[in-house]
Amino acid sequence: MEIVIIILLAIGSLLMLLGAIGLNRFPDIFMRMHAATKAPSLGALLMLMAFAFYFSDMETSIKAIVIIVFIFLTTPIASHAIAATAHRLKVKKWDKMEIDDLERDRKKN
């Protein structure tokens, strides 16, 4: 069981590290938002699973599940709100971005 816990913690930490690197390296807010939400969410899931396995009592497992559900419910909503606000404020996009589906859809309406 310890091997599984170590693997979950290692992969979760790696995903969070990759999210942090992406946050620093990506060129615009939309890509940075993606890096700040996708990888760390999965990393947190794996790390919380490892904690639940390590402590292996019902109280810790329930708390871990509640935190996981909270993260997976709030992260997409927050990232959507950030992206929509950035788009409405016409935040500068990456120079190589060719397609803006949101702008195209807004012009239709």
C-alpha positions in Angstrom: 0.0 0.0 0.0 2.9 2.4 0.7 4.1 2.0 -2.9 0.6 3.1 -4.2 0.7 6.1 -1.8 4.2 7.1 -2.9 3.2 6.9 -6.6 0.0 8.9 -6.1 2.0 11.6 -4.2 4.7 11.7 -6.8 2.4 12.0 -9.8 0.2 14.6 -8.0 3.3 16.6 -7.1 4.6 16.4 -10.7 1.2 17.6 -12.1 1.2 20.5 -9.7 4.7 21.4 -10.7 3.8 21.2 -14.4 0.9 23.5 -13.8 3.1 26.0 -12.0 5.7 25.9 -14.9 2.9 26.4 -17.4 1.6 29.3 -15.5 5.0 31.0 -15.8 5.8 30.0 -19.4 2.5 30.3 -21.3 2.2 33.5 -23.3 -1.4 34.8 -22.5 -4.0 34.7 -19.8 -6.1 32.0 -21.5 -3.3 29.5 -21.7 -2.1 30.4 -18.2 -5.6 29.9 -16.9 -5.7 26.4 -18.5 -2.3 25.5 -16.9 -3.5 26.9 -13.5 -6.7 24.8 -13.4 -6.3 21.5 -15.3 -3.1 19.9 -14.0 -3.3 21.2 -10.4 -6.8 19.9 -10.1 -5.8 16.4 -11.1 -2.7 16.7 -8.9 -4.8 17.7 -5.9 -7.1 14.7 -6.6 -4.2 12.3 -6.6 -2.6 13.7 -3.5 -5.9 13.7 -1.5 -6.4 10.1 -2.6 -2.9 9.3 -1.2 -3.8 11.0 2.1 -7.0 9.1 2.3 -5.2 5.8 1.7 -2.5 6.7 4.2 -4.7 7.6 7.1 -7.4 5.0 6.1 -10.1 6.1 8.5 -13.6 7.1 7.5 -13.3 10.7 8.7 -10.2 11.5 6.6 -11.7 9.8 3.6 -14.9 11.7 3.8 -13.0 15.0 4.1 -10.8 14.1 1.2 -13.9 13.3 -1.0 -15.6 16.6 0.0 -12.4 18.6 -0.9 -12.1 16.8 -4.2 -15.8 17.5 -5.1 -15.4 21.1 -4.1 -12.3 21.5 -6.3 -13.9 19.8 -9.3 -17.1 21.9 -8.9 -15.4 25.3 -8.4 -12.4 25.2 -10.6 -14.3 25.1 -14.0 -16.7 27.8 -12.8 -13.8 30.1 -11.7 -11.8 29.5 -14.9 -14.8 30.2 -17.1 -15.5 33.4 -15.2 -11.9 34.5 -15.6 -11.8 33.7 -19.3 -15.1 35.4 -20.0 -14.0 38.5 -18.1 -10.7 38.6 -19.8 -12.4 38.3 -23.2 -14.9 41.0 -22.4 -12.1 43.3 -21.3 -10.3 42.5 -24.5 -7.1 41.3 -22.8 -4.3 40.9 -25.3 -4.2 37.5 -26.8 -1.2 35.5 -27.9 0.0 36.8 -31.3 -0.2 33.3 -32.9 -3.8 32.7 -31.9 -5.8 32.4 -35.2 -9.3 31.3 -34.1 -11.4 33.0 -31.5 -14.6 31.0 -31.3 -16.1 33.2 -28.6 -15.8 36.3 -30.7 -17.2 34.6 -33.7 -20.2 33.3 -31.7 -20.8 36.8 -30.3 -20.8 38.3 -33.7 -23.5 35.9 -34.8 -25.9 37.0 -32.0 
